[in-house]
Amino acid sequence: MIGKIVFMVRVKHLVFPFLFVLLYGSGFVGAKYGLPDSTPLSFLTLRFFIAGAILFLIAKILKESFPLLKDIFHISVAGSLTVATFSIGVFISIDMGLSPSLSAIIIALQPILVAILAKSFVNEQIILRQWLGLIAGLLGVLLVVFHNIDFSTAGLYSVLLSVVGLLGLTFGNLYQKKYCSDMSLFTGGSIQSLSSGFICLVLLLLFDTYKIVWTNEFVYALSFMSIGVSIGALSLLYIMIQRSEVSKVASLFYLVPVSAAITGYFIYDEVFDLLTGLGIFIVAIGVYLTNKK
C-alpha cells in the first residue's frame, strides 16, 4: 500500500514537468508555423491579448479578486521579462531564420544562469552534484549550438536575439520566485499576458509593420500559442516555481530543445546528426544529476 502511494506521488510530480516540456518545446515550432503569415510583433500582440482576455474572463467567472497595485506592478515586471522579452527575442530570431530547435537549445542555457544568480535573488543553495549536472547540461548545449550555428551576420544576430530571450526568461523566473510566488494563475496570468500585449503593441507601432494573413496555419499556430503555451505551459511553470526551488525548475529547460527537435522532426523533417544527439544525451545526464533526490 505504501509503495503504491509513493508511486502515485512520483507520477504526480512527473506529470507537470512532462506536460511543461512538451508544450513549451512545441511552442518554438509553433512560432515558426505561424510566422510566414504575420510579422513577429503582430503575432505576439494578438496572442497575448487573446490569452489575457481568456484568463481575465476565467478569473471573473471564478470571482477571484485582483491583487493590490503594488502586487500588480511586480506581476507586470515579471511578465514583461518571462513573457514579453523572452517571446520577442525568440520569435524575431526564428523569423530571421534560426531553427526552432537551435533557439530552444540556446534558451536551455537558462539553468546555469539561474544557478549562478539564485543565491543572490532567492537565497537558494546549490550542492556539488547539482553543479556537476548544470555544467554537464551547459556542455551539452554548447556542443549542439556550435555544431549547428550559422556564423553569418544574420545568423549571429538571430542567435543574439535568442540570448536576449534567454536573459528575459532567466531574470523573469527569479523575479517571479522572489516577488510573485503567491500569484494567482488566472488574475496574475491575465495581468502578465495583457501587460506583455501592450509592450508588443507599442513596439509594433514604433518599429514593425502590422501584417496578418488569416490562413488555416496561422489560426492553428495562434490558437496553440495563445492557449497551449501562454496559458497552459506558463501556468505549469508558475505552479512548479511555487512548489520547488527555482534552480531545479530551471533545469527542465535543458529538456525543452528535445521537445522542440522532436516536434520539428514531425512538422519540418528536421533531423538529428550524431553530435547533436550526443549533446542532447549529455543534457539529459545534467538534468538527472540536478534533480536527483
C-alpha positions as CSV (number, residue, x, y, z in Angstrom):
1,M,0.0,0.0,0.0
2,I,2.8,2.4,1.0
3,G,4.7,1.5,-2.2
4,K,1.6,2.3,-4.3
5,I,1.2,5.7,-2.6
6,V,4.9,6.6,-3.2
7,F,4.5,5.5,-6.8
8,M,1.4,7.7,-7.3
9,V,3.2,10.7,-5.7
10,R,6.1,10.3,-8.0
11,V,3.9,10.1,-11.0
12,K,2.0,13.2,-9.9
13,H,5.3,15.1,-9.6
14,L,6.4,13.9,-13.1
15,V,3.1,14.9,-14.9
16,F,3.6,18.7,-14.6
17,P,7.3,18.7,-15.8
18,F,6.4,16.4,-18.7
19,L,3.5,18.5,-19.9
20,F,5.5,21.7,-19.5
21,V,8.4,20.4,-21.5
22,L,6.0,19.1,-24.2
23,L,4.1,22.3,-24.5
24,Y,7.0,24.7,-24.1
25,G,9.2,22.9,-26.6
26,S,6.4,22.6,-29.2
27,G,5.9,26.4,-28.8
28,F,9.2,27.0,-30.6
29,V,7.9,25.1,-33.6
30,G,4.5,26.8,-33.3
31,A,6.2,30.1,-33.6
32,K,7.8,29.1,-37.0
33,Y,4.5,27.6,-38.1
34,G,2.6,31.0,-37.8
35,L,5.3,33.5,-38.8
36,P,5.1,33.1,-42.6
37,D,1.6,34.7,-42.3
38,S,2.5,37.5,-39.9
39,T,5.3,39.7,-38.5
40,P,6.6,38.6,-35.1
41,L,5.2,41.5,-33.2
42,S,1.8,41.3,-34.9
43,F,1.6,37.6,-33.9
44,L,2.7,38.3,-30.3
45,T,0.4,41.2,-29.8
46,L,-2.7,39.3,-30.8
47,R,-1.5,36.2,-28.9
48,F,-1.0,37.9,-25.6
49,F,-4.3,39.9,-25.8
50,I,-6.2,36.7,-26.6
51,A,-4.5,34.8,-23.7
52,G,-5.0,37.8,-21.3
53,A,-8.7,38.1,-22.2
54,I,-9.4,34.4,-21.7
55,L,-7.6,34.4,-18.3
56,F,-9.4,37.6,-17.3
57,L,-12.8,36.0,-18.1
58,I,-11.9,32.9,-16.1
59,A,-10.9,35.0,-13.1
60,K,-14.2,36.9,-13.3
61,I,-16.2,33.6,-13.6
62,L,-14.4,32.2,-10.5
63,K,-14.9,35.6,-8.8
64,E,-11.2,35.9,-8.0
65,S,-10.2,39.3,-6.5
66,F,-7.4,41.1,-8.3
67,P,-4.2,42.0,-6.4
68,L,-3.2,45.3,-4.9
69,L,-1.5,47.9,-7.1
70,K,2.0,47.0,-5.6
71,D,1.5,43.4,-6.5
72,I,0.2,44.3,-10.0
73,F,3.5,46.1,-10.5
74,H,5.6,43.1,-9.5
75,I,3.5,40.8,-11.6
76,S,3.7,43.0,-14.6
77,V,7.5,43.3,-14.3
78,A,7.8,39.5,-14.1
79,G,5.6,39.2,-17.1
80,S,7.5,41.7,-19.1
81,L,10.6,39.6,-18.6
82,T,9.3,36.0,-18.6
83,V,6.6,36.5,-21.3
84,A,7.3,39.6,-23.4
85,T,11.1,39.8,-23.6
86,F,11.5,36.1,-23.9
87,S,8.9,35.8,-26.7
88,I,10.1,38.8,-28.6
89,G,13.6,37.6,-28.7
90,V,12.7,34.0,-29.7
91,F,10.1,35.0,-32.3
92,I,12.3,37.5,-34.1
93,S,15.3,35.2,-34.1
94,I,13.2,32.4,-35.6
95,D,11.7,34.9,-38.2
96,M,15.3,35.7,-39.1
97,G,16.0,32.0,-40.0
98,L,17.2,30.4,-36.7
99,S,15.7,26.9,-36.4
100,P,13.2,26.4,-33.6
101,S,15.3,23.6,-32.1
102,L,18.5,25.7,-32.1
103,S,16.7,28.6,-30.5
104,A,15.4,26.2,-27.8
105,I,18.9,24.9,-27.2
106,I,20.1,28.5,-26.6
107,I,17.2,29.0,-24.1
108,A,18.4,25.8,-22.4
109,L,21.4,27.7,-21.1
110,Q,18.9,29.2,-18.6
111,P,19.6,26.7,-15.7
112,I,23.3,27.6,-15.4
113,L,22.4,31.3,-15.3
114,V,19.6,30.7,-12.7
115,A,22.0,28.6,-10.6
116,I,24.6,31.4,-10.6
117,L,22.0,34.0,-9.7
118,A,19.7,32.0,-7.4
119,K,21.7,32.6,-4.2
120,S,21.6,36.3,-4.6
121,F,18.0,36.6,-5.7
122,V,16.2,33.9,-3.6
123,N,18.9,32.6,-1.3
124,E,19.0,29.0,-2.7
125,Q,22.0,26.8,-2.1
126,I,23.3,24.6,-5.0
127,I,25.1,21.4,-3.9
128,L,28.1,19.9,-5.7
129,R,26.1,17.2,-7.6
130,Q,23.7,19.9,-8.9
131,W,26.7,22.0,-10.1
132,L,28.0,19.0,-11.9
133,G,24.6,18.4,-13.5
134,L,24.3,22.1,-14.5
135,I,27.8,22.1,-16.0
136,A,27.1,18.8,-17.9
137,G,23.9,20.4,-19.3
138,L,25.8,23.5,-20.3
139,L,28.5,21.5,-22.2
140,G,25.8,19.5,-24.0
141,V,24.0,22.7,-25.1
142,L,27.3,24.4,-26.2
143,L,28.2,21.3,-28.2
144,V,24.9,21.4,-30.1
145,V,24.9,25.2,-30.6
146,F,28.5,25.4,-32.0
147,H,27.9,22.4,-34.2
148,N,24.8,23.9,-35.8
149,I,25.3,27.7,-35.7
150,D,25.4,29.8,-38.9
151,F,28.3,32.2,-38.5
152,S,27.0,34.8,-41.0
153,T,26.0,38.2,-39.7
154,A,22.3,37.4,-39.9
155,G,22.9,34.1,-38.2
156,L,24.8,35.8,-35.3
157,Y,22.1,38.4,-34.9
158,S,19.4,35.7,-34.7
159,V,21.5,33.9,-32.0
160,L,21.9,37.2,-30.1
161,L,18.1,37.8,-30.1
162,S,17.6,34.3,-28.7
163,V,20.1,35.2,-26.0
164,V,18.0,38.3,-25.2
165,G,15.1,36.0,-24.8
166,L,17.2,33.8,-22.6
167,L,18.1,36.7,-20.3
168,G,14.4,37.8,-20.1
169,L,13.3,34.3,-19.1
170,T,16.1,33.9,-16.5
171,F,15.6,37.2,-14.7
172,G,11.8,36.8,-15.1
173,N,11.8,33.4,-13.3
174,L,13.9,34.7,-10.5
175,Y,11.8,37.8,-10.1
176,Q,8.7,35.6,-10.2
177,K,10.0,33.4,-7.4
178,K,11.0,36.4,-5.2
179,Y,8.1,38.8,-5.6
180,C,5.2,36.8,-7.1
181,S,5.4,33.3,-5.6
182,D,1.7,33.6,-4.4
183,M,0.4,34.9,-7.6
184,S,-3.0,33.6,-8.8
185,L,-2.7,31.7,-12.1
186,F,-5.8,33.5,-13.5
187,T,-5.6,37.0,-12.3
188,G,-1.8,37.1,-12.3
189,G,-1.7,35.3,-15.7
190,S,-4.1,37.8,-17.2
191,I,-2.0,40.8,-15.9
192,Q,1.2,39.3,-17.3
193,S,-0.3,38.5,-20.7
194,L,-2.1,41.8,-21.1
195,S,1.0,43.8,-20.0
196,S,3.1,41.8,-22.5
197,G,0.5,42.5,-25.2
198,F,0.7,46.3,-24.6
199,I,4.6,46.1,-24.7
200,C,4.4,44.3,-28.1
201,L,1.8,46.7,-29.4
202,V,3.9,49.7,-28.6
203,L,7.0,48.1,-30.2
204,L,4.8,47.1,-33.2
205,L,3.6,50.7,-33.7
206,L,7.1,52.1,-33.4
207,F,9.3,49.6,-35.2
208,D,7.4,47.0,-37.1
209,T,4.7,46.6,-39.7
210,Y,1.3,45.1,-39.0
211,K,0.7,42.0,-41.1
212,I,-1.6,39.1,-40.5
213,V,-2.9,36.7,-43.2
214,W,-5.7,34.6,-41.8
215,T,-4.7,31.2,-43.2
216,N,-5.5,27.9,-41.5
217,E,-1.9,27.5,-40.5
218,F,-1.8,30.9,-38.8
219,V,-5.1,30.2,-36.9
220,Y,-3.7,26.8,-35.7
221,A,-0.4,28.4,-34.6
222,L,-2.2,31.4,-32.9
223,S,-4.6,29.1,-31.0
224,F,-1.9,26.8,-29.8
225,M,0.5,29.6,-28.7
226,S,-2.3,31.6,-27.0
227,I,-3.9,28.7,-25.2
228,G,-1.4,25.8,-25.1
229,V,1.7,27.9,-24.3
230,S,0.7,31.3,-22.9
231,I,-2.0,29.7,-20.6
232,G,-1.1,26.0,-20.3
233,A,2.7,26.0,-20.3
234,L,3.2,29.2,-18.3
235,S,0.6,28.1,-15.7
236,L,2.5,24.9,-15.2
237,L,5.8,26.9,-15.0
238,Y,4.4,29.2,-12.3
239,I,3.0,26.2,-10.3
240,M,6.3,24.5,-10.4
241,I,8.2,27.7,-9.3
242,Q,5.8,28.0,-6.3
243,R,6.4,24.3,-5.3
244,S,10.1,23.9,-6.0
245,E,13.5,25.5,-5.9
246,V,13.8,27.8,-8.9
247,S,17.1,26.2,-9.9
248,K,15.5,22.7,-10.1
249,V,12.6,24.0,-12.2
250,A,15.1,25.8,-14.4
251,S,16.9,22.5,-15.1
252,L,13.8,21.4,-17.0
253,F,14.7,23.9,-19.7
254,Y,17.6,21.5,-20.7
255,L,14.8,19.2,-22.0
256,V,12.9,21.8,-24.0
257,P,15.2,21.5,-27.0
258,V,14.5,17.8,-27.2
259,S,10.7,18.5,-27.3
260,A,11.3,21.2,-29.9
261,A,13.5,18.9,-32.0
262,I,11.0,16.1,-31.9
263,T,8.2,18.4,-32.9
264,G,10.3,19.9,-35.7
265,Y,11.1,16.4,-37.0
266,F,7.4,15.6,-37.4
267,I,6.4,19.0,-38.9
268,Y,9.5,20.2,-40.8
269,D,11.5,16.9,-41.2
270,E,14.4,18.4,-39.1
271,V,16.7,15.6,-38.0
272,F,19.5,15.0,-35.5
273,D,23.0,14.2,-36.5
274,L,25.4,12.3,-34.3
275,L,27.0,15.3,-32.5
276,T,23.5,16.8,-31.8
277,G,22.3,13.5,-30.4
278,L,25.4,13.3,-28.2
279,G,24.8,16.8,-26.9
280,I,21.2,16.0,-26.0
281,F,22.4,12.9,-24.2
282,I,24.8,14.9,-22.1
283,V,22.0,17.4,-21.4
284,A,19.8,14.5,-20.1
285,I,22.6,13.4,-17.8
286,G,22.8,17.0,-16.5
287,V,19.0,17.1,-15.8
288,Y,19.3,13.8,-13.9
289,L,22.1,15.0,-11.7
290,T,20.4,18.3,-11.0
291,N,17.1,16.8,-9.9
292,K,18.2,13.6,-8.3
293,K,17.0,13.3,-4.7
